[in-house]
Amino acid sequence: MIELKAGAQALLFANPLPLRVTLRMPYHASIPANKEGRFDLHTTPGPKQINISGLDMGGTVTWAGVQPTDVTAVDDLSTGSFANIAHLADRTDFRFVCESVTNETVMDRLVSDCAMIFHLAAAVGVDLIIKSPVQTIETNVLGTEAVLRLARRYHKKVLIASTSEVYGKSDNHPYREDDDRVLGPTTRSRWAYAESKALDEFLALAYHKEYRIPVVIARLFNTVGPRQTGAYGMVIPRLAQQAVEGAPLTVYETGKQSRCFCDVRDVVPALIGISQCAAAEGEIFNIGSECEITILDLARRVLRLSGSASEIEFVPYERAYRSDFEDMSRRVPNIDRIRGLIGWEPKIPLDQTLEEVIAEFRARALKAKGPDPVRAAVVR
């Protein structure tokens, strides 16, 4: 693992990831890397903090046997939950700020004190994108603009979390970072998310080229893990919850559309790795699993792993969303670029992730039922 030196401070602007993060990353924007491509904060004057925005999908930052590290997380909790980070509340090396990244007064102070920015905040989830296109566009574009503007003011390095959605409905699989993009018409709000994140990428690269701001872009392919909510269209938590509750597992259309799911514990080392690699600046990297599975097979696997007797219910898109909804038949990344640069590739099998997500929903269900009557009597 990459080590985060003592005294480092991180600013995390997060939202889309089910973060269960082990931060071990030394970085300071004004110093060169050593021979191993790492940065030593012990010998570097200046701010030692990492700022992270967005804490939705399990959005927690966890330290596991690392030296003291200061992390500031910023999230307005519009799609996240403080419960995801409640266990960190008493830590002296973690600070949570409930605020939007577009609040320049608050963000100015946070960015000025930090050494590195992980900008993960975004409006995510198909349900939210379809129902609230204005919120989607403004959150993504204005939020990223605000972060980049402050990064320029204080010359901070920024990692921008983008999405596989920017590839649109291209059939050129697996997707390479420099592939052409194929998007639908602007009359369909389905494409608002893809276009807003593509604009984020254009803006970040423009700041890098024009102002020499160190920027790295990560295109994430279906990051999953415990504590992710299914409220906004994420498929794995939705299927797992339905299986645990004995409800029908909803599969849209025929279920033959396929995706590649990557565990957050694999994603985090990738983000950290490219964030501290000088050769990654000004570049875009696909981050995801190369193992493809249809949504129908995913539902069947959830049923098998959960032991649920639930049935699979096929739901047409027009019932789930609207009649003009468009979906992509496949979404497969080519990860040669990141593999070649830092040697990263995912290791956690999908079954392990599914088992843990299912176990989490089982635990929630048991907790909701309350204590066993007999045990409660003993306690009294």
C-alpha positions as CSV (number, residue, x, y, z in Angstrom):
1,M,0.0,0.0,0.0
2,I,1.0,3.6,-0.5
3,E,1.9,5.3,2.8
4,L,0.5,8.6,3.9
5,K,3.1,10.3,6.0
6,A,2.3,11.7,9.5
7,G,0.9,15.3,9.5
8,A,-0.5,15.0,6.0
9,Q,-4.0,16.6,5.5
10,A,-6.5,15.7,2.8
11,L,-9.5,17.5,1.6
12,L,-12.1,15.1,0.2
13,F,-15.0,16.5,-1.8
14,A,-17.0,13.3,-2.2
15,N,-20.4,11.9,-3.0
16,P,-20.5,9.1,-5.5
17,L,-18.2,6.6,-3.9
18,P,-19.1,4.0,-1.3
19,L,-15.9,5.0,0.3
20,R,-14.3,2.7,2.8
21,V,-10.9,4.3,2.3
22,T,-7.5,3.5,3.6
23,L,-5.5,6.7,2.9
24,R,-1.8,6.2,2.6
25,M,-0.6,8.9,0.3
26,P,2.1,11.5,0.8
27,Y,1.8,14.5,-1.5
28,H,2.6,18.1,-1.5
29,A,2.0,20.1,-4.7
30,S,5.1,22.2,-4.6
31,I,7.7,19.4,-4.3
32,P,9.1,16.8,-6.7
33,A,8.6,13.1,-6.1
34,N,11.4,10.9,-5.0
35,K,12.8,7.9,-6.9
36,E,9.8,5.8,-6.0
37,G,7.4,8.5,-7.2
38,R,6.3,9.4,-3.7
39,F,6.4,12.6,-1.7
40,D,7.7,13.1,1.8
41,L,5.6,15.5,3.9
42,H,8.0,15.2,6.9
43,T,10.6,17.3,5.1
44,T,8.2,19.7,3.3
45,P,7.1,23.0,4.6
46,G,3.5,24.2,4.0
47,P,0.0,22.8,4.4
48,K,-0.3,19.1,5.2
49,Q,-4.0,18.3,4.7
50,I,-6.0,16.4,2.1
51,N,-9.5,17.6,1.3
52,I,-12.2,15.2,0.0
53,S,-15.6,16.1,-1.3
54,G,-18.6,13.7,-1.4
55,L,-19.4,10.8,0.9
56,D,-22.4,9.0,-0.5
57,M,-21.8,5.3,-1.2
58,G,-20.5,4.3,2.2
59,G,-18.6,7.5,2.1
60,T,-16.3,6.8,5.0
61,V,-12.6,7.4,5.4
62,T,-11.0,4.7,7.5
63,W,-7.5,4.5,8.8
64,A,-6.0,1.1,9.2
65,G,-2.6,1.0,10.9
66,V,-1.3,4.2,9.3
67,Q,0.4,7.2,10.8
68,P,-1.7,10.2,11.9
69,T,-3.2,11.9,8.9
70,D,-5.5,14.9,8.7
71,V,-8.5,14.5,6.4
72,T,-11.3,17.0,5.8
73,A,-14.5,15.7,4.2
74,V,-17.0,18.0,2.6
75,D,-20.5,16.9,1.7
76,D,-23.9,18.5,1.8
77,L,-25.5,15.1,2.5
78,S,-28.1,15.7,-0.3
79,T,-27.7,12.1,-1.4
80,G,-25.4,10.8,1.4
81,S,-25.8,10.0,5.1
82,F,-23.8,11.1,8.1
83,A,-24.3,7.5,9.4
84,N,-21.6,6.4,6.9
85,I,-19.0,8.4,8.8
86,A,-20.4,8.5,12.3
87,H,-17.7,6.1,13.5
88,L,-15.1,8.7,12.6
89,A,-16.7,11.6,14.6
90,D,-14.4,11.3,17.6
91,R,-11.2,11.1,15.6
92,T,-8.8,14.0,15.9
93,D,-7.4,13.5,12.5
94,F,-10.7,13.6,10.7
95,R,-13.0,16.6,10.2
96,F,-16.4,16.7,8.5
97,V,-17.9,19.8,7.0
98,C,-21.6,19.7,6.0
99,E,-21.5,22.1,3.1
100,S,-21.7,22.4,-0.6
101,V,-18.5,22.7,-2.6
102,T,-20.0,25.7,-4.3
103,N,-19.8,27.8,-1.0
104,E,-16.7,29.7,-1.9
105,T,-16.3,31.3,1.5
106,V,-16.0,27.9,3.3
107,M,-14.1,26.2,0.5
108,D,-11.5,29.0,0.2
109,R,-10.4,28.3,3.8
110,L,-10.3,24.6,3.4
111,V,-8.5,24.6,0.1
112,S,-5.9,27.1,1.3
113,D,-5.0,24.7,4.2
114,C,-4.8,21.5,2.2
115,A,-2.1,19.7,0.2
116,M,-4.3,17.7,-2.1
117,I,-7.9,17.7,-3.3
118,F,-10.0,14.6,-4.2
119,H,-13.0,16.0,-5.9
120,L,-15.5,13.2,-5.9
121,A,-18.7,15.2,-5.4
122,A,-21.4,14.9,-8.1
123,A,-25.0,14.3,-8.7
124,V,-25.2,10.6,-9.4
125,G,-27.8,7.9,-10.1
126,V,-30.0,7.4,-13.0
127,D,-33.2,8.2,-11.0
128,L,-31.8,11.6,-9.9
129,I,-30.5,12.4,-13.4
130,I,-33.9,11.7,-15.0
131,K,-36.0,13.5,-12.3
132,S,-33.7,16.4,-11.6
133,P,-31.6,17.4,-14.7
134,V,-31.1,21.0,-13.6
135,Q,-29.7,19.8,-10.2
136,T,-27.5,17.3,-12.1
137,I,-26.0,19.8,-14.5
138,E,-25.5,22.6,-11.9
139,T,-24.0,20.3,-9.2
140,N,-21.5,18.7,-11.5
141,V,-20.4,21.7,-13.6
142,L,-20.6,24.5,-11.0
143,G,-19.1,22.3,-8.3
144,T,-16.1,21.4,-10.4
145,E,-15.6,25.0,-11.6
146,A,-15.6,26.2,-7.9
147,V,-13.0,23.5,-6.9
148,L,-10.7,24.2,-9.9
149,R,-10.9,28.0,-9.4
150,L,-9.7,27.6,-5.8
151,A,-7.1,25.0,-6.8
152,R,-5.7,27.6,-9.2
153,R,-5.7,30.3,-6.5
154,Y,-3.6,28.2,-4.1
155,H,-2.0,26.0,-6.7
156,K,-3.2,22.7,-5.3
157,K,-3.2,19.3,-7.0
158,V,-6.7,18.0,-7.9
159,L,-8.0,14.6,-8.7
160,I,-11.3,14.8,-10.6
161,A,-13.7,11.8,-10.4
162,S,-15.4,11.4,-13.8
163,T,-17.5,8.5,-15.1
164,S,-17.8,5.9,-17.8
165,E,-21.0,7.6,-18.8
166,V,-18.9,10.1,-20.9
167,Y,-18.5,7.3,-23.5
168,G,-22.2,7.4,-24.1
169,K,-23.6,4.7,-26.3
170,S,-20.4,3.9,-28.2
171,D,-20.1,0.2,-29.3
172,N,-16.3,0.4,-29.4
173,H,-15.6,-2.0,-26.5
174,P,-13.6,-2.1,-24.4
175,Y,-13.5,1.7,-24.0
176,R,-10.1,3.4,-24.2
177,E,-9.6,6.8,-22.7
178,D,-9.0,8.5,-26.1
179,D,-11.9,6.8,-27.9
180,D,-14.6,8.9,-29.7
181,R,-17.7,9.5,-27.7
182,V,-21.3,8.8,-29.0
183,L,-24.1,10.7,-27.1
184,G,-27.8,11.0,-27.6
185,P,-29.8,14.1,-28.3
186,T,-30.0,17.0,-25.8
187,T,-33.8,16.6,-25.7
188,R,-33.3,13.5,-23.6
189,S,-32.2,14.3,-20.0
190,R,-30.6,10.9,-19.8
191,W,-27.5,12.4,-21.3
192,A,-27.3,15.4,-19.0
193,Y,-25.0,13.6,-16.6
194,A,-22.6,12.3,-19.3
195,E,-22.3,15.8,-20.9
196,S,-21.9,17.6,-17.5
197,K,-19.1,15.2,-16.5
198,A,-17.4,15.6,-19.9
199,L,-17.5,19.3,-19.4
200,D,-15.9,18.8,-16.0
201,E,-13.1,16.9,-17.8
202,F,-12.7,19.7,-20.5
203,L,-12.5,22.3,-17.8
204,A,-10.0,20.4,-15.7
205,L,-7.7,19.8,-18.6
206,A,-8.0,23.5,-19.6
207,Y,-6.9,24.5,-16.1
208,H,-4.0,22.1,-16.5
209,K,-2.9,23.4,-19.9
210,E,-3.6,27.1,-19.4
211,Y,-2.7,27.6,-15.7
212,R,-0.4,24.6,-15.1
213,I,-2.6,23.3,-12.3
214,P,-1.7,19.6,-11.6
215,V,-4.9,17.7,-12.5
216,V,-5.6,14.0,-12.8
217,I,-8.9,12.6,-14.1
218,A,-10.4,9.2,-13.1
219,R,-13.2,7.7,-15.1
220,L,-15.0,5.3,-12.7
221,F,-16.9,2.2,-14.0
222,N,-19.6,1.2,-11.5
223,T,-17.8,1.4,-8.2
224,V,-19.7,-0.7,-5.6
225,G,-19.4,-1.7,-1.9
226,P,-21.2,-1.8,1.5
227,R,-23.1,1.3,2.6
228,Q,-24.0,2.3,-1.0
229,T,-27.5,3.4,-1.3
230,G,-29.9,2.1,-3.9
231,A,-32.2,5.1,-3.6
232,Y,-30.9,6.8,-6.7
233,G,-30.8,3.8,-9.1
234,M,-27.6,1.9,-8.1
235,V,-28.4,-1.7,-9.0
236,I,-26.4,-3.8,-6.6
237,P,-27.8,-2.4,-3.3
238,R,-31.3,-2.4,-4.8
239,L,-31.1,-6.1,-5.7
240,A,-29.5,-7.0,-2.4
241,Q,-32.1,-5.2,-0.4
242,Q,-34.9,-6.8,-2.4
243,A,-33.4,-10.3,-1.9
244,V,-33.1,-9.8,1.8
245,E,-36.6,-8.5,2.2
246,G,-38.1,-11.2,0.1
247,A,-39.3,-8.8,-2.5
248,P,-39.1,-9.4,-6.3
249,L,-35.8,-8.4,-7.8
250,T,-36.5,-5.8,-10.4
251,V,-34.5,-6.2,-13.7
252,Y,-35.1,-3.6,-16.4
253,E,-36.1,-4.8,-19.9
254,T,-34.6,-8.2,-20.6
255,G,-31.6,-7.8,-18.3
256,K,-29.2,-8.6,-21.1
257,Q,-27.4,-5.2,-20.7
258,S,-24.0,-5.8,-19.1
259,R,-21.8,-3.9,-16.7
260,C,-18.4,-4.3,-14.9
261,F,-18.5,-3.7,-11.2
262,C,-15.4,-2.8,-9.2
263,D,-15.1,-2.9,-5.4
264,V,-14.4,0.4,-3.7
265,R,-11.4,-1.2,-1.9
266,D,-9.8,-1.7,-5.3
267,V,-10.8,1.7,-6.6
268,V,-9.3,3.7,-3.7
269,P,-5.7,2.5,-4.2
270,A,-6.1,3.4,-7.9
271,L,-7.2,6.9,-7.1
272,I,-4.3,7.3,-4.6
273,G,-1.8,5.8,-7.0
274,I,-2.5,8.1,-9.9
275,S,-2.9,11.1,-7.6
276,Q,0.7,10.9,-6.5
277,C,2.2,10.0,-9.8
278,A,3.7,13.0,-11.6
279,A,3.4,11.2,-15.0
280,A,-0.4,11.0,-14.5
281,E,-0.9,14.8,-14.4
282,G,-3.0,16.1,-17.3
283,E,-4.1,12.5,-18.1
284,I,-7.4,10.5,-18.0
285,F,-7.6,7.0,-16.5
286,N,-10.3,4.3,-16.7
287,I,-10.7,2.7,-13.3
288,G,-12.9,-0.4,-13.2
289,S,-13.1,-4.2,-13.5
290,E,-12.7,-6.0,-16.8
291,C,-15.1,-8.7,-15.7
292,E,-18.4,-8.3,-17.5
293,I,-21.8,-9.6,-16.2
294,T,-25.4,-9.1,-17.5
295,I,-27.8,-7.6,-15.1
296,L,-30.0,-10.7,-15.3
297,D,-27.0,-12.9,-14.3
298,L,-26.2,-10.4,-11.5
299,A,-29.7,-10.8,-10.1
300,R,-29.4,-14.6,-10.3
301,R,-26.1,-14.4,-8.5
302,V,-27.6,-12.2,-5.7
303,L,-30.4,-14.8,-5.3
304,R,-27.9,-17.6,-5.1
305,L,-25.6,-15.9,-2.6
306,S,-28.5,-14.7,-0.4
307,G,-30.4,-17.9,-0.5
308,S,-33.5,-15.8,-1.2
309,A,-36.7,-17.3,-2.6
310,S,-37.6,-14.0,-4.3
311,E,-38.5,-14.0,-8.0
312,I,-37.1,-11.8,-10.8
313,E,-39.5,-9.2,-12.1
314,F,-38.8,-7.7,-15.5
315,V,-39.7,-4.0,-15.7
316,P,-39.8,-2.0,-19.0
317,Y,-37.8,1.2,-19.0
318,E,-40.9,3.3,-19.7
319,R,-42.3,2.1,-16.4
320,A,-39.1,2.6,-14.4
321,Y,-38.2,6.0,-16.0
322,R,-39.9,7.4,-19.1
323,S,-40.7,6.3,-22.6
324,D,-37.7,8.0,-24.3
325,F,-35.1,6.5,-21.9
326,E,-32.0,5.2,-23.5
327,D,-29.6,2.7,-21.9
328,M,-26.2,1.2,-23.0
329,S,-26.0,-2.5,-23.8
330,R,-22.4,-2.8,-22.5
331,R,-20.0,-0.8,-20.5
332,V,-16.5,-2.3,-20.4
333,P,-13.2,-0.5,-19.6
334,N,-9.8,-0.9,-21.1
335,I,-7.4,-0.4,-18.1
336,D,-4.1,-0.8,-19.9
337,R,-3.2,2.9,-19.3
338,I,-3.4,2.7,-15.5
339,R,-2.0,-0.8,-15.4
340,G,1.0,0.3,-17.4
341,L,1.7,3.4,-15.3
342,I,1.2,2.2,-11.7
343,G,0.6,-1.5,-12.1
344,W,-3.0,-1.3,-10.8
345,E,-5.7,-3.8,-11.5
346,P,-8.7,-4.9,-9.4
347,K,-8.4,-8.0,-7.2
348,I,-11.6,-8.4,-5.2
349,P,-14.1,-10.8,-6.9
350,L,-17.6,-9.7,-7.4
351,D,-19.0,-12.5,-5.3
352,Q,-17.1,-11.2,-2.2
353,T,-18.5,-7.7,-2.7
354,L,-22.1,-9.1,-3.2
355,E,-21.8,-11.2,0.0
356,E,-20.8,-8.2,2.0
357,V,-23.5,-6.0,0.6
358,I,-26.1,-8.7,1.3
359,A,-24.7,-9.2,4.8
360,E,-25.1,-5.5,5.5
361,F,-28.7,-5.4,4.4
362,R,-29.4,-8.5,6.6
363,A,-27.8,-6.6,9.6
364,R,-30.0,-3.6,8.9
365,A,-33.1,-5.8,8.7
366,L,-32.3,-7.4,12.1
367,K,-31.6,-4.1,13.7
368,A,-34.9,-2.7,12.4
369,K,-36.8,-5.6,14.0
370,G,-35.4,-4.7,17.4
371,P,-33.9,-7.0,20.1
372,D,-35.1,-10.6,20.6
373,P,-37.9,-10.6,23.2
374,V,-36.2,-13.2,25.4
375,R,-32.9,-11.4,25.3
376,A,-34.6,-8.1,26.1
377,A,-36.2,-9.7,29.2
378,V,-32.8,-10.9,30.4
379,V,-31.3,-7.4,29.8
380,R,-34.0,-5.8,31.9
